[in-house]
Structure formats: C-alpha cells, structure tokens
C-alpha cells in the first residue's frame, strides 16, 4: 500500500527520496509510474514483483543481434527512469504472467533507463504464458530493456530456464541478463554496465 504512493509523489524536476524498510510484495498490472524521477533506496530488502498482463508501449525498437526489433506491448515497474533518478541496494524477485502478447518486451525495473542502478540483485524469476503467444519478437531482460544510464554492482542470479512459451508460428525469444541493449545517445547518455 505504501509502495504505491511512489506514483503520487513522483514529480518531474523534483527528486523525492523513497526508502524501503522491510520486505515487500506487490502485484502489478500496469506501470507504477510512466517515468521515475526519485531516489529509491532498498536498504538491502527484498522487493517481490508479481506482474500480469501487458501495456501498449507504442513501437519500442531495440537492436538485437544487429537488427532492429519492434515491440508493441510490455510491462515493467517503470516505463522509464530519468537521468537524475536512482535505485540502489535492492534485492529483487519477480514473476511474470503474460497472455497473447504481440511482440512483447518485459523488464522488471524499467523499459528504458537513463538513471543509475547500483547494488541491485535479482534473486529469482518466474515466467509463464497464460495462453498462446503470437507475433515475431519477445524479449525478456533481467533488469532493464534499454540502458542509456549507469548500472554498477548489480547481479542477476535468476534462472531463466523456466522461460517457456506456447507459441503460434515462428517466435523469436531474446533474453538479456542485466539489459537487452546498452546504448549511447549523443554525448549526453552513455550506457555503462
């Protein structure tokens, strides 16, 4: 309940500090916030995220294996993390149940990171499709889909072997341990892991 207050106190141009004081489990069917502007300190506690469903992400494009892949739906805690925002000292576990996702992308923390992730450790992950999936591209990231920011001292210890799909037709499935893509955007954003 307190965790969901992030979306009400998260304001552009204002860094609000959030501190986790115990282990939390949260069920999400939508982004908690479109863009996260604050500073989140997990204090080494566990955040368990249970995702279900997917949201329209327009036409997010990620270069995978040298070619641009387009994704139309996805789910994440935040759609993006702002350049001045940070998430630190957090243990993470997550499960994702998705249905009929067309060109689906999933990242537990954010689809696009411009900020700082430091000391975030993924401990476990579970993936399941509730029905047949379709489309040609499906991508799963351990933390972020696209990184233009700074990621340091982070580990993904999750077992992705349970990533299974009931697919219709030819479906390409991509998995990135920390990020699907680590990119540079002009001189302002240089993604580092």
Backbone as a chain_set.jsonl record, in Angstrom:
{"seq": "XXXXXXXXXXXXXXXXXXXXXXXXXXXXXXXXXXXXXXXXXXXXXXXXXXXXXXXXXXXXXXXXXXXXXXXXXXXXXXXXXXXXXXXXXXXXXXXXXXXXXXXXXXXXXXXXXXXXXXXXXXXXXXXXXXXXXXXXXXXXXXXXXXXXXXXXXXXXXXXXXXXXXXXXXXXXXXXXXXXXXXXXXXXXXXXXX", "coords": {"N": [[0.824, -1.189, 0.0], [1.844, 1.337, 0.91], [3.951, 1.387, -0.868], [2.81, 1.911, -3.349], [2.405, 4.631, -3.187], [4.462, 5.865, -4.404], [3.812, 6.532, -7.048], [2.222, 8.765, -6.679], [3.804, 10.657, -5.482], [5.843, 11.162, -7.15], [7.449, 13.351, -9.101], [8.253, 15.306, -11.931], [11.344, 17.046, -12.192], [11.733, 17.2, -9.494], [13.399, 15.628, -6.959], [12.415, 13.049, -5.086], [12.871, 11.215, -2.145], [12.779, 7.803, -1.532], [12.517, 5.149, 0.728], [12.998, 1.803, 1.478], [11.842, -0.184, 4.084], [11.473, -2.763, 4.846], [10.813, -6.166, 3.733], [8.867, -6.41, 0.757], [5.937, -7.268, -1.088], [4.42, -6.942, -4.22], [1.676, -6.664, -6.436], [1.302, -6.117, -9.87], [-0.368, -4.71, -12.66], [0.035, -2.767, -14.411], [2.236, -0.047, -15.34], [3.926, 1.291, -12.537], [4.69, 3.923, -12.498], [4.965, 6.239, -15.199], [7.399, 7.632, -15.778], [10.149, 7.454, -13.611], [11.377, 9.66, -11.231], [12.699, 9.877, -8.857], [14.686, 8.941, -5.935], [15.402, 5.774, -4.935], [15.992, 3.788, -2.251], [16.648, 0.606, -1.408], [17.679, -0.493, 0.882], [18.819, -3.025, 1.136], [16.711, -4.774, 1.32], [14.145, -7.145, 0.244], [12.274, -6.899, -2.713], [9.452, -8.101, -4.054], [7.99, -8.605, -7.073], [5.017, -9.129, -8.751], [3.941, -9.556, -11.84], [1.289, -9.152, -14.186], [-0.374, -9.38, -17.279], [-0.153, -6.853, -19.896], [0.998, -3.717, -21.277], [0.372, -1.139, -23.716], [3.139, -0.103, -25.528], [3.64, 1.588, -27.564], [5.728, 1.772, -30.247], [8.263, 0.465, -29.486], [11.648, 0.197, -30.168], [14.336, -2.008, -30.341], [17.686, -2.817, -30.851], [18.645, -5.957, -31.586], [20.917, -8.51, -31.815], [22.066, -7.263, -34.042], [19.951, -6.364, -35.635], [17.048, -4.286, -35.92], [14.424, -4.702, -33.676], [10.989, -4.577, -33.184], [8.69, -3.745, -30.64], [5.443, -3.975, -29.342], [3.955, -4.229, -27.03], [4.271, -4.4, -23.456], [5.609, -4.755, -20.09], [6.613, -3.393, -16.982], [8.134, -2.204, -13.933], [8.611, 0.599, -13.954], [8.059, 2.698, -16.754], [10.112, 4.289, -17.732], [13.282, 5.452, -16.407], [14.421, 8.425, -15.133], [17.228, 10.613, -15.928], [18.299, 11.801, -13.606], [17.507, 10.122, -11.601], [17.623, 7.335, -9.233], [18.117, 3.894, -8.267], [18.917, 1.904, -5.632], [20.732, -0.557, -3.63], [19.026, -2.956, -3.518], [17.25, -5.979, -3.307], [15.79, -8.224, -5.547], [12.963, -10.034, -6.642], [10.913, -11.655, -9.002], [7.865, -12.386, -10.783], [6.27, -13.163, -13.841], [3.325, -13.196, -15.635], [1.976, -13.483, -18.692], [-0.242, -12.816, -21.431], [-1.215, -13.78, -24.64], [0.578, -11.999, -25.822], [1.61, -9.659, -28.16], [4.497, -9.226, -29.846], [6.122, -8.708, -27.464], [7.727, -7.11, -24.694], [9.626, -7.4, -21.737], [10.809, -6.144, -18.683], [11.853, -6.123, -15.402], [12.467, -3.798, -13.84], [12.691, -1.36, -15.457], [11.723, -0.226, -18.753], [13.243, 1.621, -20.213], [16.257, 2.97, -19.235], [17.744, 5.859, -18.0], [18.942, 6.643, -15.793], [20.536, 5.764, -12.643], [21.432, 2.575, -11.537], [22.403, 0.791, -8.817], [23.896, -1.734, -6.953], [21.784, -3.577, -7.151], [20.245, -6.652, -6.979], [19.056, -9.447, -8.608], [17.273, -12.089, -7.425], [15.48, -14.199, -7.948], [13.339, -15.47, -10.573], [10.334, -15.944, -12.394], [8.575, -17.165, -15.149], [5.644, -17.217, -17.138], [3.295, -18.098, -19.642], [-0.045, -17.408, -20.127], [-1.636, -18.158, -22.176], [-1.607, -19.001, -25.714], [1.022, -17.334, -27.398], [1.697, -14.753, -29.782], [3.036, -13.084, -32.703], [6.311, -11.877, -33.635], [8.563, -11.217, -32.138], [9.823, -11.509, -28.888], [10.963, -10.374, -25.847], [12.968, -10.569, -22.949], [14.28, -9.086, -20.161], [16.746, -9.074, -17.571], [16.864, -6.904, -15.8], [16.655, -4.207, -17.028], [15.334, -3.042, -20.163], [16.38, -1.276, -22.245], [19.393, 0.395, -21.835], [20.661, 3.516, -21.151], [21.876, 4.643, -19.123], [23.658, 4.375, -15.983], [24.765, 1.377, -14.718], [25.787, -0.436, -12.023], [27.589, -2.737, -9.913], [25.613, -4.724, -9.88], [23.742, -7.762, -9.968], [22.441, -10.64, -11.64], [20.983, -13.37, -10.622], [18.998, -15.038, -11.334], [17.246, -17.873, -12.596], [16.71, -18.524, -15.855], [15.708, -20.681, -17.132], [13.107, -21.521, -16.97], [11.74, -20.061, -18.785], [9.349, -20.257, -20.912], [7.274, -20.714, -23.78], [4.047, -20.927, -25.226], [3.794, -20.993, -28.338], [2.512, -19.497, -31.357], [3.212, -20.087, -34.56], [6.327, -18.806, -35.953], [8.375, -17.641, -33.486], [10.636, -15.408, -32.146], [12.643, -15.442, -29.325], [14.236, -13.464, -26.972], [16.708, -13.008, -24.45], [18.092, -11.033, -21.945], [20.615, -10.762, -19.564], [21.214, -8.598, -17.69], [20.607, -6.222, -19.138], [18.825, -5.786, -22.217], [19.833, -4.179, -24.231], [22.61, -2.034, -24.321], [23.271, 1.225, -24.678], [24.362, 4.253, -26.438], [23.464, 7.645, -26.525], [23.884, 10.293, -28.301], [26.078, 12.754, -26.869], [25.202, 12.965, -24.343], [24.056, 10.718, -23.037], [25.505, 7.851, -22.098], [25.461, 4.609, -21.981], [26.468, 2.401, -19.433], [27.563, -0.659, -18.107]], "CA": [[0.0, 0.0, 0.0], [2.748, 2.477, 0.942], [4.78, 1.333, -2.057], [2.101, 2.54, -4.456], [2.46, 6.079, -3.043], [5.51, 6.368, -5.305], [3.218, 7.165, -8.226], [1.594, 10.037, -6.319], [4.822, 11.609, -5.002], [6.869, 11.137, -8.185], [7.201, 14.557, -9.875], [9.374, 15.765, -12.767], [12.076, 18.196, -11.678], [11.818, 17.145, -8.035], [13.879, 14.32, -6.52], [11.825, 12.611, -3.828], [13.612, 10.055, -1.649], [11.975, 6.689, -1.052], [13.354, 4.199, 1.451], [12.305, 0.57, 1.814], [12.192, -0.524, 5.469], [11.233, -4.189, 5.064], [10.499, -6.884, 2.507], [7.572, -6.012, 0.202], [5.443, -7.99, -2.258], [3.496, -6.063, -4.923], [1.073, -7.163, -7.667], [1.201, -5.025, -10.833], [-0.936, -4.964, -13.979], [0.348, -1.569, -15.179], [3.425, 0.634, -14.833], [3.689, 2.054, -11.311], [4.808, 5.302, -12.966], [5.498, 6.303, -16.547], [8.818, 7.95, -15.581], [10.544, 7.577, -12.208], [12.286, 10.793, -11.075], [13.189, 9.929, -7.488], [15.792, 8.124, -5.452], [14.826, 4.656, -4.193], [16.99, 3.0, -1.524], [16.021, -0.611, -0.91], [18.299, -0.873, 2.157], [19.126, -4.455, 1.138], [15.494, -5.568, 1.487], [13.612, -7.844, -0.919], [11.07, -6.414, -3.361], [8.908, -9.147, -4.909], [7.038, -8.027, -8.014], [4.204, -10.107, -9.479], [3.379, -8.87, -12.991], [0.352, -9.876, -15.046], [-0.877, -8.529, -18.353], [0.814, -6.031, -20.607], [0.536, -2.389, -21.655], [0.821, -0.655, -25.015], [4.367, 0.691, -25.419], [3.84, 2.241, -28.855], [6.556, 0.956, -31.125], [9.595, 0.469, -28.902], [12.577, -0.507, -31.042], [15.588, -2.415, -29.698], [18.571, -3.551, -31.749], [19.016, -7.259, -31.029], [21.71, -9.292, -32.765], [22.351, -6.491, -35.244], [18.788, -5.882, -36.383], [16.041, -3.611, -35.096], [13.219, -5.472, -33.349], [9.941, -3.693, -32.673], [7.833, -4.318, -29.604], [4.236, -3.176, -29.207], [3.39, -4.298, -25.687], [5.249, -4.782, -22.449], [5.315, -4.432, -18.701], [7.776, -3.109, -16.157], [7.783, -1.371, -12.782], [8.561, 1.955, -14.503], [8.295, 2.707, -18.194], [11.474, 4.797, -17.87], [13.914, 6.056, -15.233], [15.017, 9.695, -15.529], [18.683, 10.733, -15.77], [18.638, 12.179, -12.232], [16.913, 9.164, -10.659], [18.467, 6.188, -8.875], [17.604, 2.77, -7.488], [20.116, 1.334, -5.017], [20.668, -1.506, -2.511], [17.736, -3.631, -3.61], [17.147, -7.379, -3.71], [14.603, -8.278, -6.373], [12.416, -11.302, -7.125], [9.736, -11.307, -9.781], [7.176, -13.369, -11.621], [5.528, -12.517, -14.917], [2.349, -13.991, -16.361], [1.536, -12.657, -19.804], [-1.201, -13.548, -22.255], [-1.4, -13.372, -26.036], [1.371, -10.797, -26.045], [2.095, -9.465, -29.514], [5.776, -8.522, -29.824], [6.115, -8.356, -26.047], [9.009, -6.88, -24.03], [9.49, -7.362, -20.286], [11.966, -5.846, -17.847], [11.214, -5.894, -14.109], [12.656, -2.458, -13.279], [12.286, -0.323, -16.411], [11.956, -0.488, -20.165], [14.334, 2.496, -20.64], [16.966, 3.553, -18.099], [18.69, 6.951, -18.18], [19.431, 6.938, -14.447], [21.559, 4.942, -12.003], [21.099, 1.388, -10.756], [23.615, 0.365, -8.111], [23.641, -2.686, -5.872], [20.501, -4.274, -7.347], [20.488, -8.074, -7.217], [17.885, -10.276, -8.908], [17.442, -13.379, -6.756], [14.693, -15.25, -8.588], [12.403, -15.039, -11.606], [9.431, -16.97, -12.893], [7.905, -16.721, -16.368], [4.629, -18.126, -17.651], [2.313, -17.576, -20.595], [-1.343, -17.963, -19.769], [-2.26, -18.665, -23.396], [-0.671, -18.96, -26.835], [1.52, -16.01, -27.743], [1.865, -14.57, -31.218], [3.98, -12.037, -33.046], [7.606, -12.429, -34.014], [9.619, -10.866, -31.195], [9.514, -11.464, -27.467], [12.245, -10.129, -25.19], [12.919, -10.574, -21.501], [15.527, -8.567, -19.596], [16.882, -9.328, -16.14], [16.589, -5.669, -15.051], [16.182, -3.127, -17.896], [15.347, -3.393, -21.583], [17.371, -0.421, -22.908], [20.157, 1.166, -20.852], [21.468, 4.677, -21.52], [22.353, 5.156, -17.84], [24.771, 3.732, -15.296], [24.413, 0.2, -13.93], [27.015, -0.939, -11.401], [27.462, -3.642, -8.762], [24.328, -5.413, -9.987], [23.835, -9.166, -10.351], [21.219, -11.363, -11.949], [21.166, -14.77, -10.266], [17.756, -15.739, -11.661], [17.31, -18.983, -13.544], [15.781, -18.258, -16.956], [15.371, -21.936, -17.821], [11.654, -21.72, -16.992], [11.172, -19.164, -19.784], [8.702, -21.118, -21.895], [6.172, -20.075, -24.492], [3.161, -21.685, -26.1], [3.816, -20.031, -29.429], [1.803, -19.727, -32.597], [4.097, -19.671, -35.645], [7.73, -18.574, -35.62], [8.536, -16.608, -32.476], [11.992, -15.233, -31.647], [12.676, -15.072, -27.913], [15.538, -12.941, -26.577], [16.856, -12.811, -23.01], [19.288, -10.286, -21.539], [20.844, -10.966, -18.136], [21.011, -7.319, -16.998], [19.899, -5.374, -20.095], [18.764, -6.29, -23.589], [20.691, -3.322, -25.038], [23.363, -1.0, -23.615], [23.434, 2.132, -25.805], [24.802, 5.638, -26.305], [22.578, 8.576, -27.19], [24.633, 11.552, -28.392], [27.115, 12.901, -25.84], [24.561, 13.098, -23.044], [23.728, 9.453, -22.408], [26.416, 6.771, -22.463], [25.11, 3.49, -21.127], [27.566, 1.557, -18.951], [27.234, -1.739, -17.176]], "C": [[0.87, 1.254, 0.0], [3.589, 2.551, -0.328], [4.117, 2.055, -3.226], [2.04, 4.059, -4.337], [3.545, 6.695, -3.916], [4.878, 7.088, -6.49], [2.59, 8.515, -7.915], [2.614, 11.092, -5.891], [5.969, 11.742, -5.99], [6.606, 12.287, -9.157], [8.443, 14.963, -10.667], [10.017, 16.993, -12.152], [12.245, 18.207, -10.169], [12.251, 15.737, -7.636], [13.295, 14.029, -5.138], [12.536, 11.327, -3.425], [12.648, 9.033, -1.061], [12.915, 5.677, -0.42], [12.525, 2.993, 1.847], [12.779, 0.117, 3.197], [11.945, -1.99, 5.814], [10.953, -4.845, 3.729], [9.077, -6.551, 2.07], [7.222, -6.946, -0.955], [4.329, -7.168, -2.888], [2.986, -6.756, -6.183], [0.855, -5.981, -8.608], [0.574, -5.5, -12.137], [-0.656, -3.792, -14.912], [1.655, -0.997, -14.627], [3.061, 1.365, -13.553], [3.763, 3.54, -11.636], [5.369, 5.262, -14.381], [6.995, 6.577, -16.486], [9.073, 8.095, -14.088], [11.608, 8.661, -12.114], [13.027, 10.776, -9.748], [14.447, 9.138, -7.222], [15.191, 7.042, -4.56], [15.953, 3.841, -3.573], [16.287, 1.794, -0.918], [16.58, -1.092, 0.413], [18.562, -2.368, 2.263], [17.918, -5.352, 1.326], [15.032, -6.16, 0.159], [12.333, -7.176, -1.404], [10.621, -7.517, -4.32], [7.812, -8.532, -5.76], [6.34, -9.142, -8.769], [3.481, -9.367, -10.597], [2.365, -9.766, -13.691], [-0.183, -8.899, -16.076], [0.241, -7.77, -19.035], [0.168, -4.716, -21.006], [1.061, -2.045, -23.039], [2.066, 0.201, -24.803], [4.673, 1.382, -26.751], [4.591, 1.31, -29.784], [7.996, 1.056, -30.633], [10.514, -0.369, -29.784], [13.88, -0.774, -30.296], [16.41, -3.176, -30.733], [19.034, -4.819, -31.044], [19.729, -8.053, -32.112], [21.859, -8.58, -34.104], [21.159, -6.033, -36.048], [17.757, -5.298, -35.427], [14.833, -4.51, -34.915], [12.214, -4.505, -32.738], [9.035, -4.45, -31.707], [6.64, -3.397, -29.404], [3.619, -3.205, -27.829], [4.467, -4.748, -24.716], [4.777, -4.429, -21.056], [6.621, -4.287, -17.949], [7.294, -2.306, -14.95], [7.613, 0.082, -13.224], [8.766, 1.871, -16.006], [9.69, 3.254, -18.486], [11.956, 5.351, -16.536], [14.689, 7.267, -15.723], [16.516, 9.743, -15.231], [19.096, 11.082, -14.339], [18.156, 11.194, -11.18], [17.867, 8.01, -10.367], [17.674, 5.139, -8.111], [18.827, 2.045, -6.956], [19.763, 0.322, -3.933], [19.351, -2.266, -2.445], [17.922, -5.079, -4.022], [15.803, -7.528, -4.409], [14.249, -9.719, -6.721], [11.175, -10.929, -7.926], [9.155, -12.52, -10.486], [6.392, -12.587, -12.657], [4.606, -13.545, -15.554], [1.796, -13.092, -17.45], [0.628, -13.496, -20.686], [-1.287, -12.94, -23.641], [-0.598, -12.136, -26.394], [1.89, -10.749, -27.473], [3.365, -8.633, -29.466], [5.989, -7.876, -28.458], [7.53, -8.151, -25.517], [8.758, -6.754, -22.524], [10.837, -7.041, -19.645], [11.412, -5.483, -16.47], [11.352, -4.469, -13.572], [12.172, -1.37, -14.241], [12.529, -0.771, -17.847], [13.122, 0.358, -20.674], [14.951, 3.177, -19.429], [17.93, 4.644, -18.554], [19.393, 7.251, -16.862], [20.506, 5.987, -13.966], [20.923, 3.78, -11.268], [22.396, 0.91, -10.134], [23.229, -0.585, -6.975], [22.281, -3.339, -5.941], [20.816, -5.723, -7.716], [19.174, -8.8, -7.453], [18.146, -11.655, -8.331], [16.667, -14.504, -7.416], [13.732, -14.64, -9.595], [11.569, -16.226, -12.04], [8.662, -16.393, -14.066], [6.831, -17.727, -16.746], [3.69, -17.392, -18.599], [0.985, -18.23, -20.275], [-2.119, -18.46, -20.98], [-1.217, -18.628, -24.507], [-0.259, -17.526, -27.125], [1.738, -15.948, -29.253], [2.759, -13.364, -31.463], [5.322, -12.684, -33.341], [8.702, -12.188, -33.0], [9.103, -10.843, -29.766], [10.842, -11.361, -26.737], [12.044, -9.995, -23.69], [14.283, -10.121, -20.98], [15.557, -8.861, -18.107], [16.581, -8.121, -15.287], [15.963, -4.577, -15.922], [16.228, -3.592, -19.35], [16.443, -2.603, -22.301], [18.067, 0.419, -21.845], [20.968, 2.267, -21.528], [22.149, 5.235, -20.272], [23.534, 4.38, -17.304], [24.248, 2.562, -14.464], [25.704, -0.359, -13.362], [26.695, -1.808, -10.19], [26.109, -4.345, -8.721], [24.554, -6.84, -10.466], [22.461, -9.714, -10.694], [21.501, -12.84, -11.708], [19.935, -15.609, -10.58], [18.011, -16.826, -12.692], [16.256, -18.741, -14.621], [15.348, -19.529, -17.672], [13.869, -22.196, -17.835], [10.953, -20.742, -17.937], [10.634, -20.005, -20.935], [7.545, -20.364, -22.543], [5.352, -21.124, -25.223], [2.981, -20.793, -27.313], [2.999, -20.502, -30.626], [2.709, -19.215, -33.709], [5.529, -19.52, -35.171], [7.854, -17.4, -34.665], [9.995, -16.586, -32.038], [11.922, -14.76, -30.206], [14.096, -14.667, -27.56], [15.563, -12.745, -25.068], [18.163, -12.078, -22.736], [19.447, -10.373, -20.037], [20.65, -9.724, -17.286], [20.16, -6.417, -17.891], [19.873, -6.065, -21.456], [19.718, -5.502, -24.478], [21.319, -2.255, -24.154], [23.822, -0.006, -24.677], [23.976, 3.501, -25.414], [23.851, 6.508, -27.09], [23.266, 9.94, -27.187], [25.758, 11.576, -27.372], [26.52, 12.905, -24.435], [24.352, 11.781, -22.311], [24.638, 8.347, -22.955], [26.157, 5.613, -21.507], [26.334, 2.674, -20.728], [27.033, 0.532, -17.98], [28.55, -2.27, -16.634]], "O": [[0.66, 2.146, -0.822], [3.902, 3.64, -0.809], [4.789, 2.732, -4.003], [1.658, 4.724, -5.3], [3.551, 7.905, -4.143], [5.358, 8.146, -6.896], [2.441, 9.337, -8.819], [2.323, 12.288, -5.932], [6.974, 12.382, -5.681], [5.663, 12.228, -9.946], [9.553, 14.962, -10.134], [9.326, 17.879, -11.649], [12.843, 19.134, -9.621], [11.56, 14.764, -7.937], [13.641, 14.68, -4.152], [12.777, 10.455, -4.26], [11.817, 9.352, -0.21], [13.98, 5.381, -0.963], [11.476, 3.131, 2.477], [13.982, 0.043, 3.449], [12.182, -2.41, 6.947], [10.863, -4.166, 2.706], [8.182, -6.424, 2.905], [8.099, -7.365, -1.711], [3.401, -6.743, -2.201], [3.765, -7.366, -6.917], [0.293, -4.961, -8.207], [0.931, -6.556, -12.659], [-1.061, -3.814, -16.074], [2.122, -1.417, -13.568], [2.006, 1.994, -13.479], [2.982, 4.33, -11.105], [6.147, 4.373, -14.726], [7.782, 5.838, -17.076], [8.321, 8.766, -13.382], [12.617, 8.61, -12.817], [13.915, 11.603, -9.541], [15.165, 8.726, -8.132], [14.549, 7.345, -3.554], [16.775, 3.269, -4.288], [15.442, 1.932, -0.033], [16.023, -2.008, 1.017], [18.533, -2.924, 3.361], [18.069, -6.564, 1.477], [15.469, -5.734, -0.911], [11.421, -6.914, -0.62], [11.322, -7.831, -5.282], [6.829, -8.003, -5.24], [6.993, -10.002, -9.36], [2.523, -8.636, -10.344], [2.549, -10.98, -13.782], [-0.415, -7.728, -15.774], [1.423, -8.01, -18.788], [-1.057, -4.608, -21.067], [2.071, -2.592, -23.483], [2.052, 1.126, -23.99], [5.822, 1.721, -27.031], [4.143, 0.2, -30.07], [8.844, 1.66, -31.29], [10.194, -1.512, -30.11], [14.454, 0.132, -29.691], [15.898, -4.068, -31.409], [19.728, -4.759, -30.029], [19.194, -8.241, -33.205], [21.788, -9.202, -35.164], [21.337, -5.364, -37.066], [17.609, -5.746, -34.29], [14.28, -5.021, -35.889], [12.564, -3.706, -31.869], [8.673, -5.607, -31.92], [6.8, -2.18, -29.305], [2.843, -2.315, -27.477], [5.444, -5.391, -25.1], [3.693, -3.879, -20.866], [7.605, -4.967, -18.239], [6.176, -1.79, -14.947], [6.607, 0.721, -12.915], [9.561, 1.06, -16.481], [10.379, 2.755, -19.376], [11.161, 5.677, -15.654], [15.519, 7.154, -16.625], [17.011, 9.001, -14.383], [20.176, 10.674, -13.911], [18.375, 11.408, -9.987], [18.79, 7.736, -11.134], [16.706, 5.442, -7.412], [19.682, 1.616, -7.731], [18.659, 0.33, -3.388], [18.648, -2.222, -1.435], [18.657, -5.378, -4.963], [14.79, -7.02, -3.927], [15.121, -10.522, -7.053], [10.464, -9.991, -7.567], [9.83, -13.516, -10.745], [5.91, -11.486, -12.388], [5.042, -14.622, -15.96], [1.209, -12.05, -17.159], [0.71, -14.724, -20.694], [-1.416, -11.725, -23.79], [-1.05, -11.311, -27.189], [2.533, -11.69, -27.94], [3.325, -7.463, -29.087], [6.03, -6.652, -28.33], [8.434, -8.919, -25.846], [7.812, -6.096, -22.091], [11.868, -7.599, -20.021], [10.561, -4.597, -16.383], [10.438, -3.978, -12.909], [11.332, -0.549, -13.873], [13.415, -1.58, -18.124], [13.917, -0.123, -21.482], [14.265, 3.876, -18.683], [18.815, 4.405, -19.376], [20.342, 8.034, -16.83], [21.29, 5.465, -14.758], [19.997, 3.961, -10.478], [23.373, 0.653, -10.837], [22.363, -0.284, -6.154], [21.68, -3.629, -4.907], [21.567, -5.982, -8.656], [18.281, -8.774, -6.606], [19.117, -12.316, -8.698], [17.135, -15.642, -7.448], [13.356, -13.471, -9.499], [12.037, -17.365, -12.052], [8.157, -15.273, -13.997], [7.056, -18.936, -16.689], [3.34, -16.23, -18.387], [0.893, -19.452, -20.165], [-3.15, -19.114, -20.828], [-0.067, -18.262, -24.265], [-1.087, -16.615, -27.1], [1.937, -16.971, -29.907], [3.187, -12.702, -30.517], [5.449, -13.908, -33.298], [9.699, -12.91, -33.008], [8.075, -10.232, -29.472], [11.747, -12.162, -26.972], [11.079, -9.389, -23.225], [15.311, -10.705, -21.32], [14.513, -8.894, -17.454], [16.093, -8.267, -14.166], [14.884, -4.074, -15.611], [17.053, -4.427, -19.721], [17.339, -3.197, -22.902], [17.408, 1.081, -21.044], [21.837, 2.001, -22.358], [22.915, 6.195, -20.359], [24.313, 3.8, -18.061], [23.387, 2.744, -13.603], [26.614, -0.718, -14.11], [25.668, -1.635, -9.533], [25.532, -4.536, -7.65], [25.448, -7.098, -11.271], [21.45, -9.309, -10.119], [22.183, -13.484, -12.505], [19.835, -16.757, -10.147], [18.887, -16.701, -13.547], [15.058, -18.751, -14.34], [14.691, -19.461, -18.711], [13.397, -23.01, -18.629], [9.73, -20.605, -17.902], [11.384, -20.412, -21.822], [6.925, -19.495, -21.93], [5.892, -22.087, -25.768], [2.108, -19.925, -27.32], [2.821, -21.695, -30.874], [2.951, -18.011, -33.79], [5.904, -20.039, -34.12], [7.474, -16.28, -35.006], [10.536, -17.606, -31.612], [11.226, -13.793, -29.896], [15.044, -15.411, -27.806], [14.557, -12.362, -24.472], [19.216, -12.464, -23.241], [18.503, -10.084, -19.302], [19.981, -9.788, -16.255], [19.123, -5.909, -17.463], [20.777, -6.826, -21.8], [20.343, -6.068, -25.375], [20.637, -1.643, -23.333], [24.673, -0.343, -25.5], [24.041, 3.858, -24.238], [23.465, 6.155, -28.205], [23.233, 10.655, -26.186], [26.328, 10.534, -27.046], [27.254, 12.854, -23.449], [24.459, 11.734, -21.086], [24.545, 7.966, -24.122], [26.59, 5.643, -20.355], [27.142, 2.299, -21.577], [26.173, 0.816, -17.146], [28.555, -3.194, -15.82]]}, "num_chains": 1, "name": "protein.A"}
